[in-house]
Amino acid sequence: MPHDILIIGGGPAGLSAAINARSRGRSVLVVSNPPAENPLWPAKRVDNYPGLPGISGAELLTALRLHAEEAGAEFCTGKVLSTAFMAGTWYVSVGSDMEVATAVILAAGVSRGKKFPGEAEFLGRGVSYCATCDGMLYRGKAVAVLGYSGTARQEADFLREIGCTVTYFDQPRHCEILGDERVESIVCDGESAAVEGVFILRPTAAPDDLFPGLAVENGYVAVDRRMATGLPGVFAAGDCTGGPLQAVKAAGEGLIAGQSAAAYVADLNRQMKKGIQTT
Ligand SMILES: Cc1cc2nc3c(=O)[nH]c(=O)nc-3n(C[C@H](O)[C@H](O)[C@H](O)COP(=O)(O)OP(=O)(O)OC[C@H]3O[C@@H](n4cnc5c(N)ncnc54)[C@H](O)[C@@H]3O)c2cc1C
């Protein structure tokens, strides 16, 4: 059974969207990295969130999550890697699993960091973003892990357990991925290694990598006043749509995206019912 709405990101935008979509009676799944990996989590004081001066980032995120849980939203800890739209339904890959939804709200915050030379060219030919999904293809081989996410070391351990020889690079700044048909080596911050696979483990992906064809302006998702993107049933909210990069703006946009996605799903359901009645 597809979820009515799948939300990518469990920050202020995604959690506000979840609360407001639930208040319109829609089923909601929030897929996000662990809360402690949210950029706001370590903030000691958030002084400009209305009504809650001095609250810490962790307290604010915990309160928002509790509110969304009490509203009936479901949660899944994991990283969304890609999406595909087929026959009116969104298929969203979360690690090695697949979730299905009628509408999607992108609330993934800002994606920091540019692609490395060779990254796009060798994607699927030695470059991967998910050790648990693609690791088996590299069993018994030498691979490099570029660790930027909180779970990167665990993913490197998983690769070792299945028989890969792993060179781990902790948050390298400069990398170049080299090869001919496939990856053959990597140069990371001056250190080179002969490898057949390169796992680049970031907490976030660029929005247009997650949704091919998504309109992006200066790195931010283009939306209208309903927080609709140009893709069918895809809405966006929060830092990923642009500044001011602030929690209250994210929560406000989350409200609009949640309501708009709920209206989109209701509309589709009405159209389907009408279609069934007339046939
Ligand atoms: C140190 C610091 C202090 C700050 N202080 C303040 C302040 O005082 N006041 C204020 O208003 N704002 C502050 N901010 C800014 C505030 O944190 C952001 O504006 C706000 O968190 C944006 O909310 P969001 O929901 O859009 O994105 P985020 O809070 O960034 O949430 C996005 C979530 O989605 C997850 N995610 C991303 N990609 C994926 C994926 N592919 N799959 C699954 N999950 C994914 C991320 O890990 C993250 O948890 C601060 C930020 C920092 C870093």
The ligand as an ORCA input file, in Angstrom:
! r2SCAN-3c Opt
* xyz 0 1
  C      25.237     25.508     14.071
  C      23.911     26.019     13.529
  C      23.173     26.878     14.280
  C      21.949     27.353     13.789
  N      21.242     28.223     14.555
  C      20.049     28.646     14.121
  C      19.258     29.529     14.905
  O      19.669     29.959     16.002
  N      18.054     29.900     14.428
  C      17.570     29.437     13.247
  O      16.449     29.783     12.895
  N      18.297     28.635     12.487
  C      19.512     28.231     12.868
  N      20.265     27.402     12.078
  C      19.737     27.044     10.740
  C      18.742     25.882     10.855
  O      19.430     24.770     11.373
  C      18.150     25.545      9.488
  O      17.632     26.690      8.871
  C      17.038     24.512      9.630
  O      17.498     23.373     10.330
  C      16.515     24.111      8.258
  O      15.554     23.141      8.402
  P      15.254     22.092      7.223
  O      14.215     21.182      7.763
  O      15.021     22.792      5.958
  O      16.612     21.299      7.002
  P      17.494     20.486      8.015
  O      17.236     20.901      9.418
  O      18.883     20.578      7.499
  O      16.942     19.012      7.901
  C      17.160     18.209      6.789
  C      17.320     16.788      7.258
  O      17.257     15.920      6.122
  C      18.282     14.945      6.221
  N      18.588     14.502      4.868
  C      19.186     15.191      3.883
  N      19.265     14.457      2.765
  C      18.691     13.282      3.063
  C      18.483     12.092      2.322
  N      18.886     11.992      1.048
  N      17.876     11.053      2.917
  C      17.452     11.143      4.214
  N      17.651     12.256      4.973
  C      18.256     13.290      4.394
  C      19.435     15.691      6.870
  O      20.375     14.795      7.441
  C      18.681     16.520      7.907
  O      18.479     15.777      9.090
  C      21.484     26.932     12.534
  C      22.242     26.041     11.779
  C      23.453     25.596     12.260
  C      24.253     24.619     11.424
*
